[in-house]
Amino acid sequence: MNPVKSIDLQATPGHLIRRAQQIAVAIFAEQLSSADITPVQFAILNALLGSPGIDQVSLAKRVAFDPATSGSVIGRLEAKGWVVRQADPNDRRRKLLVVTPAGVQALGLIQADVARIQEKILSPLTPQEQSQFVQLLSRLVQGHQAD
């Protein structure tokens, strides 16, 4: 009676990407439960380490988060003492972000764990498949960034 058929979600990229992201976040949380850091906090802290003095809007673009999300994450990183906001000497309304020594130390303590997490996420694939998968994901993301 119903001509509409169920879609096989296991064959749809959107569903598989969402599941892969859930798996990646779960592995991150499991491996770093004692470090008190989320994947989003790590991404922002890591980006700040490479760009000290960047403003919040530019940082949000760099890590592909909306400014409101990045603002709340930065607030949590500030509360931990890992990031400080400083007024831009050329524009007092603009806040520049810097990782504190405690933030650098926190990153240093987990970087090896984060590398192992990436390996665990990709572990069902052969080394060649891992490389190809990351390259294809990168192309997919880059291809949609202009949209």
PyRosetta script that sets phi, psi and omega in degrees:
from pyrosetta import init, pose_from_sequence

init()
pose = pose_from_sequence("MNPVKSIDLQATPGHLIRRAQQIAVAIFAEQLSSADITPVQFAILNALLGSPGIDQVSLAKRVAFDPATSGSVIGRLEAKGWVVRQADPNDRRRKLLVVTPAGVQALGLIQADVARIQEKILSPLTPQEQSQFVQLLSRLVQGHQAD")
pose.set_psi(1, -38.8)
pose.set_omega(1, -177.4)
pose.set_phi(2, -94.7)
pose.set_psi(2, 113.4)
pose.set_omega(2, -178.4)
pose.set_phi(3, -75.8)
pose.set_psi(3, -11.4)
pose.set_omega(3, -179.7)
pose.set_phi(4, -80.8)
pose.set_psi(4, 127.3)
pose.set_omega(4, -179.3)
pose.set_phi(5, -103.9)
pose.set_psi(5, 150.6)
pose.set_omega(5, 176.3)
pose.set_phi(6, -67.3)
pose.set_psi(6, 139.8)
pose.set_omega(6, 176.6)
pose.set_phi(7, -86.0)
pose.set_psi(7, 139.0)
pose.set_omega(7, 175.5)
pose.set_phi(8, -78.9)
pose.set_psi(8, 99.4)
pose.set_omega(8, -176.9)
pose.set_phi(9, -62.0)
pose.set_psi(9, -26.7)
pose.set_omega(9, 179.7)
pose.set_phi(10, -68.0)
pose.set_psi(10, -6.1)
pose.set_omega(10, 178.7)
pose.set_phi(11, -115.4)
pose.set_psi(11, 11.0)
pose.set_omega(11, -179.5)
pose.set_phi(12, -108.9)
pose.set_psi(12, 128.4)
pose.set_omega(12, -176.8)
pose.set_phi(13, -60.1)
pose.set_psi(13, -38.7)
pose.set_omega(13, -179.3)
pose.set_phi(14, -59.6)
pose.set_psi(14, -46.4)
pose.set_omega(14, 179.3)
pose.set_phi(15, -64.9)
pose.set_psi(15, -44.9)
pose.set_omega(15, -178.0)
pose.set_phi(16, -66.0)
pose.set_psi(16, -37.8)
pose.set_omega(16, 177.3)
pose.set_phi(17, -65.3)
pose.set_psi(17, -42.5)
pose.set_omega(17, 177.9)
pose.set_phi(18, -61.6)
pose.set_psi(18, -43.9)
pose.set_omega(18, 179.1)
pose.set_phi(19, -65.0)
pose.set_psi(19, -41.8)
pose.set_omega(19, 178.3)
pose.set_phi(20, -61.6)
pose.set_psi(20, -39.4)
pose.set_omega(20, 178.9)
pose.set_phi(21, -66.3)
pose.set_psi(21, -40.9)
pose.set_omega(21, 177.0)
pose.set_phi(22, -60.7)
pose.set_psi(22, -43.5)
pose.set_omega(22, 179.3)
pose.set_phi(23, -63.2)
pose.set_psi(23, -45.2)
pose.set_omega(23, -179.7)
pose.set_phi(24, -61.6)
pose.set_psi(24, -43.4)
pose.set_omega(24, 179.5)
pose.set_phi(25, -66.3)
pose.set_psi(25, -40.2)
pose.set_omega(25, 179.4)
pose.set_phi(26, -63.8)
pose.set_psi(26, -42.9)
pose.set_omega(26, 178.5)
pose.set_phi(27, -64.5)
pose.set_psi(27, -43.4)
pose.set_omega(27, 178.2)
pose.set_phi(28, -58.5)
pose.set_psi(28, -49.4)
pose.set_omega(28, -178.2)
pose.set_phi(29, -62.4)
pose.set_psi(29, -41.1)
pose.set_omega(29, -179.5)
pose.set_phi(30, -65.0)
pose.set_psi(30, -46.0)
pose.set_omega(30, -175.3)
pose.set_phi(31, -74.9)
pose.set_psi(31, -27.7)
pose.set_omega(31, -176.1)
pose.set_phi(32, -118.4)
pose.set_psi(32, 28.2)
pose.set_omega(32, -177.3)
pose.set_phi(33, -58.5)
pose.set_psi(33, -34.3)
pose.set_omega(33, -178.0)
pose.set_phi(34, -83.3)
pose.set_psi(34, -10.1)
pose.set_omega(34, -176.7)
pose.set_phi(35, -86.1)
pose.set_psi(35, -9.7)
pose.set_omega(35, 178.5)
pose.set_phi(36, 55.2)
pose.set_psi(36, 51.1)
pose.set_omega(36, 178.3)
pose.set_phi(37, -145.7)
pose.set_psi(37, 140.8)
pose.set_omega(37, 178.3)
pose.set_phi(38, -98.8)
pose.set_psi(38, 165.0)
pose.set_omega(38, 176.2)
pose.set_phi(39, -58.2)
pose.set_psi(39, -38.2)
pose.set_omega(39, 179.5)
pose.set_phi(40, -67.3)
pose.set_psi(40, -42.6)
pose.set_omega(40, 177.1)
pose.set_phi(41, -62.3)
pose.set_psi(41, -42.0)
pose.set_omega(41, 178.0)
pose.set_phi(42, -60.7)
pose.set_psi(42, -46.2)
pose.set_omega(42, -178.5)
pose.set_phi(43, -59.1)
pose.set_psi(43, -43.5)
pose.set_omega(43, -179.5)
pose.set_phi(44, -69.1)
pose.set_psi(44, -46.3)
pose.set_omega(44, -179.9)
pose.set_phi(45, -61.9)
pose.set_psi(45, -42.9)
pose.set_omega(45, 178.9)
pose.set_phi(46, -63.1)
pose.set_psi(46, -43.6)
pose.set_omega(46, 178.5)
pose.set_phi(47, -64.4)
pose.set_psi(47, -38.9)
pose.set_omega(47, 178.0)
pose.set_phi(48, -64.9)
pose.set_psi(48, -35.8)
pose.set_omega(48, 178.8)
pose.set_phi(49, -59.7)
pose.set_psi(49, -37.9)
pose.set_omega(49, 179.8)
pose.set_phi(50, -83.6)
pose.set_psi(50, -10.8)
pose.set_omega(50, -177.9)
pose.set_phi(51, -140.5)
pose.set_psi(51, 63.5)
pose.set_omega(51, -179.0)
pose.set_phi(52, -61.7)
pose.set_psi(52, 138.1)
pose.set_omega(52, 178.6)
pose.set_phi(53, 85.8)
pose.set_psi(53, 10.8)
pose.set_omega(53, 177.7)
pose.set_phi(54, -75.3)
pose.set_psi(54, 150.9)
pose.set_omega(54, 177.4)
pose.set_phi(55, -86.3)
pose.set_psi(55, 164.0)
pose.set_omega(55, -173.3)
pose.set_phi(56, -63.2)
pose.set_psi(56, -39.8)
pose.set_omega(56, -179.0)
pose.set_phi(57, -66.5)
pose.set_psi(57, -44.2)
pose.set_omega(57, 178.5)
pose.set_phi(58, -64.7)
pose.set_psi(58, -39.2)
pose.set_omega(58, 178.2)
pose.set_phi(59, -63.1)
pose.set_psi(59, -43.6)
pose.set_omega(59, 179.8)
pose.set_phi(60, -58.6)
pose.set_psi(60, -42.4)
pose.set_omega(60, 178.1)
pose.set_phi(61, -64.6)
pose.set_psi(61, -42.7)
pose.set_omega(61, -177.3)
pose.set_phi(62, -61.0)
pose.set_psi(62, -38.5)
pose.set_omega(62, -178.0)
pose.set_phi(63, -100.5)
pose.set_psi(63, 6.1)
pose.set_omega(63, 176.1)
pose.set_phi(64, 60.4)
pose.set_psi(64, 44.3)
pose.set_omega(64, 173.3)
pose.set_phi(65, -117.7)
pose.set_psi(65, 153.0)
pose.set_omega(65, 175.2)
pose.set_phi(66, -72.7)
pose.set_psi(66, 151.7)
pose.set_omega(66, -176.1)
pose.set_phi(67, -57.5)
pose.set_psi(67, -35.1)
pose.set_omega(67, -179.9)
pose.set_phi(68, -65.3)
pose.set_psi(68, -44.0)
pose.set_omega(68, 178.1)
pose.set_phi(69, -63.4)
pose.set_psi(69, -47.5)
pose.set_omega(69, -178.6)
pose.set_phi(70, -63.7)
pose.set_psi(70, -34.9)
pose.set_omega(70, 178.9)
pose.set_phi(71, -62.5)
pose.set_psi(71, -42.9)
pose.set_omega(71, 179.5)
pose.set_phi(72, -70.1)
pose.set_psi(72, -36.1)
pose.set_omega(72, 177.5)
pose.set_phi(73, -66.3)
pose.set_psi(73, -43.0)
pose.set_omega(73, 177.8)
pose.set_phi(74, -60.6)
pose.set_psi(74, -39.5)
pose.set_omega(74, 177.1)
pose.set_phi(75, -59.4)
pose.set_psi(75, -41.6)
pose.set_omega(75, 178.4)
pose.set_phi(76, -68.2)
pose.set_psi(76, -38.1)
pose.set_omega(76, 177.7)
pose.set_phi(77, -67.3)
pose.set_psi(77, -35.3)
pose.set_omega(77, 175.5)
pose.set_phi(78, -63.9)
pose.set_psi(78, -43.8)
pose.set_omega(78, -179.2)
pose.set_phi(79, -62.0)
pose.set_psi(79, -30.1)
pose.set_omega(79, 177.1)
pose.set_phi(80, -79.7)
pose.set_psi(80, -10.0)
pose.set_omega(80, -177.9)
pose.set_phi(81, 82.1)
pose.set_psi(81, 18.1)
pose.set_omega(81, -176.8)
pose.set_phi(82, -95.8)
pose.set_psi(82, -16.9)
pose.set_omega(82, -177.7)
pose.set_phi(83, -140.7)
pose.set_psi(83, 145.2)
pose.set_omega(83, 171.6)
pose.set_phi(84, -125.8)
pose.set_psi(84, 148.2)
pose.set_omega(84, 173.4)
pose.set_phi(85, -102.7)
pose.set_psi(85, 132.2)
pose.set_omega(85, 179.0)
pose.set_phi(86, -125.2)
pose.set_psi(86, 142.0)
pose.set_omega(86, 178.1)
pose.set_phi(87, -66.8)
pose.set_psi(87, 137.7)
pose.set_omega(87, 175.3)
pose.set_phi(88, -69.3)
pose.set_psi(88, 125.6)
pose.set_omega(88, -178.4)
pose.set_phi(89, -62.1)
pose.set_psi(89, -22.2)
pose.set_omega(89, 179.9)
pose.set_phi(90, -92.4)
pose.set_psi(90, -16.0)
pose.set_omega(90, -179.3)
pose.set_phi(91, -154.6)
pose.set_psi(91, 97.8)
pose.set_omega(91, -173.0)
pose.set_phi(92, -61.6)
pose.set_psi(92, -20.2)
pose.set_omega(92, 179.3)
pose.set_phi(93, -76.6)
pose.set_psi(93, -22.7)
pose.set_omega(93, -176.7)
pose.set_phi(94, -89.7)
pose.set_psi(94, 130.9)
pose.set_omega(94, 179.9)
pose.set_phi(95, -104.1)
pose.set_psi(95, 131.7)
pose.set_omega(95, 177.1)
pose.set_phi(96, -102.7)
pose.set_psi(96, 145.3)
pose.set_omega(96, -173.6)
pose.set_phi(97, -111.5)
pose.set_psi(97, 139.4)
pose.set_omega(97, -179.4)
pose.set_phi(98, -139.7)
pose.set_psi(98, 138.3)
pose.set_omega(98, 174.4)
pose.set_phi(99, -76.9)
pose.set_psi(99, 133.4)
pose.set_omega(99, 178.4)
pose.set_phi(100, -80.9)
pose.set_psi(100, 166.4)
pose.set_omega(100, 173.8)
pose.set_phi(101, -55.5)
pose.set_psi(101, -36.4)
pose.set_omega(101, 177.8)
pose.set_phi(102, -66.2)
pose.set_psi(102, -35.9)
pose.set_omega(102, 177.1)
pose.set_phi(103, -67.7)
pose.set_psi(103, -40.8)
pose.set_omega(103, 176.9)
pose.set_phi(104, -62.1)
pose.set_psi(104, -42.6)
pose.set_omega(104, 179.2)
pose.set_phi(105, -63.3)
pose.set_psi(105, -43.7)
pose.set_omega(105, 179.6)
pose.set_phi(106, -61.0)
pose.set_psi(106, -43.6)
pose.set_omega(106, 177.5)
pose.set_phi(107, -62.6)
pose.set_psi(107, -43.8)
pose.set_omega(107, -179.5)
pose.set_phi(108, -59.9)
pose.set_psi(108, -34.3)
pose.set_omega(108, -178.5)
pose.set_phi(109, -73.3)
pose.set_psi(109, -22.0)
pose.set_omega(109, -175.4)
pose.set_phi(110, -112.9)
pose.set_psi(110, -8.0)
pose.set_omega(110, -175.4)
pose.set_phi(111, -58.3)
pose.set_psi(111, -41.4)
pose.set_omega(111, 178.5)
pose.set_phi(112, -65.4)
pose.set_psi(112, -37.8)
pose.set_omega(112, 177.3)
pose.set_phi(113, -63.9)
pose.set_psi(113, -41.5)
pose.set_omega(113, -179.8)
pose.set_phi(114, -63.3)
pose.set_psi(114, -39.0)
pose.set_omega(114, 177.3)
pose.set_phi(115, -63.4)
pose.set_psi(115, -42.6)
pose.set_omega(115, 178.0)
pose.set_phi(116, -65.4)
pose.set_psi(116, -35.2)
pose.set_omega(116, 177.5)
pose.set_phi(117, -61.8)
pose.set_psi(117, -43.1)
pose.set_omega(117, 179.0)
pose.set_phi(118, -61.8)
pose.set_psi(118, -41.1)
pose.set_omega(118, 177.6)
pose.set_phi(119, -62.2)
pose.set_psi(119, -42.2)
pose.set_omega(119, -179.4)
pose.set_phi(120, -65.9)
pose.set_psi(120, -41.2)
pose.set_omega(120, 178.7)
pose.set_phi(121, -57.9)
pose.set_psi(121, -42.5)
pose.set_omega(121, -176.0)
pose.set_phi(122, -88.6)
pose.set_psi(122, -2.3)
pose.set_omega(122, -171.9)
pose.set_phi(123, -58.1)
pose.set_psi(123, -27.3)
pose.set_omega(123, 176.7)
pose.set_phi(124, -68.3)
pose.set_psi(124, -11.6)
pose.set_omega(124, -177.7)
pose.set_phi(125, -102.0)
pose.set_psi(125, 153.7)
pose.set_omega(125, 173.2)
pose.set_phi(126, -70.3)
pose.set_psi(126, 163.1)
pose.set_omega(126, 177.5)
pose.set_phi(127, -54.9)
pose.set_psi(127, -40.9)
pose.set_omega(127, 178.7)
pose.set_phi(128, -65.8)
pose.set_psi(128, -42.8)
pose.set_omega(128, 178.7)
pose.set_phi(129, -64.9)
pose.set_psi(129, -37.5)
pose.set_omega(129, 178.3)
pose.set_phi(130, -59.2)
pose.set_psi(130, -48.4)
pose.set_omega(130, 179.9)
pose.set_phi(131, -61.4)
pose.set_psi(131, -46.4)
pose.set_omega(131, -179.6)
pose.set_phi(132, -63.8)
pose.set_psi(132, -42.5)
pose.set_omega(132, -179.6)
pose.set_phi(133, -60.4)
pose.set_psi(133, -47.5)
pose.set_omega(133, -179.7)
pose.set_phi(134, -64.3)
pose.set_psi(134, -41.1)
pose.set_omega(134, 177.5)
pose.set_phi(135, -62.0)
pose.set_psi(135, -44.1)
pose.set_omega(135, -179.9)
pose.set_phi(136, -67.4)
pose.set_psi(136, -41.3)
pose.set_omega(136, 176.4)
pose.set_phi(137, -61.0)
pose.set_psi(137, -42.6)
pose.set_omega(137, 178.5)
pose.set_phi(138, -60.6)
pose.set_psi(138, -44.8)
pose.set_omega(138, 177.4)
pose.set_phi(139, -62.2)
pose.set_psi(139, -41.5)
pose.set_omega(139, 178.8)
pose.set_phi(140, -60.6)
pose.set_psi(140, -48.5)
pose.set_omega(140, -179.6)
pose.set_phi(141, -63.5)
pose.set_psi(141, -48.8)
pose.set_omega(141, 179.8)
pose.set_phi(142, -61.0)
pose.set_psi(142, -37.2)
pose.set_omega(142, -179.6)
pose.set_phi(143, -66.5)
pose.set_psi(143, -24.1)
pose.set_omega(143, -179.9)
pose.set_phi(144, -100.7)
pose.set_psi(144, -6.0)
pose.set_omega(144, -178.9)
pose.set_phi(145, -70.1)
pose.set_psi(145, -25.1)
pose.set_omega(145, 179.3)
pose.set_phi(146, -77.0)
pose.set_psi(146, -17.8)
pose.set_omega(146, -178.6)
pose.set_phi(147, -66.8)
pose.dump_pdb("model.pdb")
